[in-house]
Amino acid sequence: MSPPHAVVPDLSHKPWTFVESGVTRGDTSKKHIALVFTGGDFGEGASYILDVLARRGIRASFFVTGDFIRKPDLVPHLRRMVAAGHYVGPHSDAHALYAPWDDRTKTLVTEEFFKNDLKKNIDDLRQLGAPRGTGPVYFIPPYEWYNADQTRWAREMGVLLFNFTPGSGSNRDWAPEGHKSFAPSRRIFDDILAYEQKDPHGLNGFILLLHLGSERKDKMHVLLEPLVEELQERGYEFVRIDELLKVE
């Protein structure tokens, strides 16, 4: 299902953090952060986010579902991401839940479904010129939830499954007003910076997840520029996910 050169090597020697064999943080000795944006049903923040990244000279990583790719009004943003040198990768075609929230050890999808669904997502992205490179394809699972089965199946396809680094609360930016997970964007902003001070390693090797859009009215993407500006002032360098988690 993947080119012969797309192989995920043994990663056990890497100074990374693993959960269910998926990578959740890079090297904590380096002040590198990978900004990761995911998109499914919504993408209203894409243009603004790309403008901010261009102004700040940052290369980020974007992961989108089949539904995102199939929205004609969002395709120009994907082409712009590719042209600007960002990493653009799969987030699954159907955005299925792989494991129950209350029992991660169980698997809700078959290996056949998983591989066919992921292959379609990758094939559709390749029509847009992504993902680029000769190494493994990087993949963040739908709902950012998975278990060791999906990590193993992905590697058999030459795909490296990773997830966001927990702790900062950045991933709450999807939740609309009234949802139990909702937090105002300013609180999310403040919590990210507070976590940077709290964690012994700061945000070194961090995979910082945000979303390309959501139903919420209080949009987090409008705070992206002051957030990256503050983190750059604190000495962090933003890199693509394939640079943060370089397998060679």
N, C-alpha and C positions, 0 to 999 in steps of 0.2 A: 504493500500500500504506500510505500515511500521509496524514493531513490536509494540505490545501494549505499551512497555516501552519507545518507542521513542516519547516523547511528548515535545513540546516546551511550557514551562510555560509562565505565564504573566511576561513580561520583563519591564513593565512600571516603576518599582522601581529602575532599574539598572542605575548606573551613566554613561550611554553610550550615544552616539549620534545616532539619528535615522533619516533616510530620506526615505519617502514612507514606513515607518514601518520597513525598513531594517536597520541593524546596520552598521554604517560607522566609528565608533571609540569607543574604550573601555574607561576604567577609566583613566581620565587625571591626577589623583593624583599619579599614579604609573609610574615609568620609565620602562615600558614594551612596546616592539614593537613586532608585529607579522609580520614576513616576509612571504608573500604570493606569490607563483609563479603559473601562469596559463600556460596551454599548449593546443594547438589545432593542427594546421598543422605542427608546427615546435617544435623540441626538442633538437637541436644540443648543447644547453648549459647545458643539464641536468647533464652529467657526471662531468663537471667542477664545477657546482654549488654544487653538492653533495660532491665533494672533499673538497671544501672550508668550507662547513658546518661541515664536519667531523673534519677538522683541528681546527676550531674555537669552537668546542663543542656546536654547535647551532642546535636546533630542529626547523624546519620551517614547512610550510604547502603548499601542492601542490594540484592544482585543474585542472583536465584534462577533455577534451571532449571525446566523443565516437570515433572520428577520431584518436585522440592520442592513445587511448587504442588499436585500431585496427591496428596500425603500429607495426609489429613484432619486428623491431629493437629498439622500444622505451619501450617495455614491460619489459626488464631487468632493466631499470632505475626505473620503477614503483615498481618492486619487491624490488629493493635496497632501495627506499624511505620507503617502509613499514618496511623492516627489520631494518632500521636505527632508527625507532621510530618517523619518521615525520608523520604529518597528511596528508592523501591522500583522497581527496574528489571530488565531482562532479562539473562539469562546464557546464553541459547539454550534451545530446547526439548529437543533430544536430546543435548546436550553432546558434539557431534562434534569430532574433531580436524581443524582446518582446514588445517594444513600439517605436513609431516614435521619431527620434532625436529632432524634432521640437515641439512635443506635447506629453509630457510624460504621460498625463492623459489618452491617448488612448491605447488600448491593441490590439496587432496584432495577438495574438495566442489565441486559445480556452483553457479553463480549461482542457479539455480532452487531447489535444495535450501536454500541459505543463506537466501534471502529468505523462502521459505515457512516454514522452521523458526523464524526470528526473528519473523516476523509472528505465528505461533501463540503464541509465548512472550509477545509484547506483548499480543495479544488476550486471553489468559488473565489476565494481570495487570490489564488494564483492567476485567475483571469484579470485581476486588477493589478498584477505585478507584485503581489506580496504572498507570503513572507519571503524576503530576500535572504541570500546567503546559502552556503553549501552545508552548513551544520544542521543540527536538529532543529525542528520547528518548536517554538515555545508556545505553551498553551495554558491558559488559566481556566479552570473548569466553571461551568454554569453554577450560579449561586455561591461560587467560591467554596464549594463543599464536595468532598470526594473521599475515597479511601484507597488503600493500597492496591486494590484490584485495578482501578482506573489508572493509577500511576504505572503499574506494570504493563497494562494493555497499551498505554500511550507509548512507552519506551519501545515496545515491540514494533511500533509504527515509525520509530525514529523521531518521537515527539517527547519533549521534556515538559512534564506537568509541574507547575509551580503555583503558589498561592501568595496572597498578600501577607505582610508581616503584621501580626496582631499587636494590639496595645494602644495605638494612637486614636482609634475610633474614627479614622477618616472614611471608612466604608459606610458610615451611617448617612452619607450625603444622598443616598437614593430614597430614603424613607420620607413619604409625604406627611404633611401636617395631619395629626390625628392618629398616626401609626405609633405603636408602642416603642418603636426604635427611633422615632423622630428626635432630632436635636437641631436647634437653630444653627445656621451656617457659621455664625460668629463663634458659637461654642465649639463647633468642630474645629475651626481654625485655632482657637485658643488651646484646645485639648491636644492638638498635634504638637504645638510648640511647647506645651507643658510636659508632654511625654518625652520630648527631646531632652529636656532637663532632668527628667526622672530616671530614664533608662541609663544604666552604667555605661553603655556604649553609644549613648545618644541615638541618632538615627543612622549610624554607620551600617552599611549593607542593607538598608531598609527597602522594602518593596511597598511603596505608598500608593494605595488604591483610591481612586476617585472615579466618578461616573460621567459619561458624556451627556447624560440627560436624565430627567426624572419627572414624575408628576408633581413634585413639590413646587410651591410658589417661591419659597426662600432658596434661591439657587446658590449652590456652593461655588460654582465655577467663577462667579464674579469676584471671589476672594483669592483666586489662584495667583494672580500677579503679586499681591503683597505677601502671600505665603512663600512663593519661591524666592522672592527678593530677600525676605528675612532669613530663609535657610541658606541662601548663597552668602549673605553677610556673616552667617555663623560658620562659614567655611566649607559647606557641602558642595559637591559637584554632582550634577544630574547626568545619569548615563542611561542608555537603553538597557532593557532587560537582558539582551544577549551579551552585553558588555559586563553587566553586574554578575551574571551567572555564566561566565565564559567557560565552556566545557573543555577546551584544549589546555 
